[in-house]
Amino acid sequence: MPIQILTIDDSKTIRLIVARAFRLFDCEMLEASNGVEGLAVASRHQPDVIILDLTMPIMDGTEMLSALKSDPELKHIPVVMLTAEAGRENVLRIAKLGVRDYLIKPFKEELVIERIGRIVDLQPRSGRTQVRRMDDPLQVLVVDDKPAIVERIKTGLSEDTPWIVQGQGHPSEALTLCMKNPPDVALISLSLPDGLGFALFKTLRSEPRTKAVPVFGLSVKTAVEEQTRAQKDGFTGVITKPIDIKDLKSKVARALNLDSSYECFQKKNGALIIKFPENWSTSISNQISNQLNPKISEAVDEGLDRLILDLSDVEKPEMSLIQLGIDAIKLSEQLSLKHGLVGNESIRSECKNFEETQSWEFYGSVDEVESELA
């Protein structure tokens, strides 16, 4: 069973920060905005630990803690108190209330994890792998007996990625390297003599350490026969020569499911700007959606007070984009963020077809929105 953590705080931002802190752990996050709601949630779920704010409307932390300790079924639940006051007298007063620990606002995610980890056994979320990003230093192995091809890929990728390209001219040397340190992705020439490229691929697929590594075949555009063979053998895909670096990056990104959503979130002049890309896709939509809550709550935590949705590059909005915009604006309203939208005539006209976007007011540029919201 996942660990249940109940956060009771009248600040939506604090609740989002706490939820974000435990996103990689096997936890079920529960929330309440005041002591009355908190007692009801605690009675219903009996969580493993409670994170309780000291100062709240309706019923504050001290009153709720007293009610909690007087209830035979709830008094055993450990409580970590949140307070904005760091003074010694306040800390001593909190300690006398019978809490297990305390946190002083503002606090870092690492600190809340450390404090809660003292009380309950936090476990990584099962089946969850770390999300890799386009700007991670990926290891790219290129197996080709033509040094110019290796150099073209190395130079092209070095322009805007930190990817580390290593070239090998002979499959046996490449295999030795892979056994010592498996790359994130391999690019193998299909025209290596005696079918050595295909043999290397089969060996990589048979070895436990490399069987999951995406492998692309490198082939001249007109070499249809070897490309067909590569597809039948199970290569991840084919990258044709001359090498199109943009196409190469795109195929690698899809194969490794690299997250590029961070490129869409920018901070400027006290505002969080979400830049919706021209090449909209389901993958990009999912990536931005997963980052929406933590990025906006992080911006608020850092003192930003405006949200700008920049849709100026989008030609025609898909439903997933519209829904993402609706979610972003709703969240900004909950957090009392001023918000504005940037869009061209095409997208302004298209948004009038959706009931929930008819009231959206667009500006011509980000600078214009910033001036209006300032």
Sequence and secondary structure as in RCSB ss.txt:
>XXXX:A:sequence
MPIQILTIDDSKTIRLIVARAFRLFDCEMLEASNGVEGLAVASRHQPDVIILDLTMPIMDGTEMLSALKSDPELK
HIPVVMLTAEAGRENVLRIAKLGVRDYLIKPFKEELVIERIGRIVDLQPRSGRTQVRRMDDPLQVLVVDDKPAIV
ERIKTGLSEDTPWIVQGQGHPSEALTLCMKNPPDVALISLSLPDGLGFALFKTLRSEPRTKAVPVFGLSVKTAVE
EQTRAQKDGFTGVITKPIDIKDLKSKVARALNLDSSYECFQKKNGALIIKFPENWSTSISNQISNQLNPKISEAV
DEGLDRLILDLSDVEKPEMSLIQLGIDAIKLSEQLSLKHGLVGNESIRSECKNFEETQSWEFYGSVDEVESELA
>XXXX:A:secstr
  EEEEEE S HHHHHHHHHHTTTBSEEEEEESSHHHHHHHHHHH  SEEEEESS SSS HHHHHHHHHT TTTT
TS EEEEES   HHHHHHHHHTT SEEEESS  HHHHHHHHHTTS   B TT     BTTS  EEEEE S HHHH
HHHHHHHHTT   EEEEESSHHHHHHHHHHS  SEEEEETT GGGHHHHHHHHHHHSTTTTTS EEEEEETT HH
HHHHHHHHT SEEEEES  HHHHHHHHHHHHT B GGGGEEEETTEEEEE  SS  HHHHHHHHHHHHHHHHHHH
HTT  EEEEE TT SS  HHHHHHHHHHHHHHHHTT EEEEE  HHHHHHHTTSGGGTT  EES HHHHHHHH 
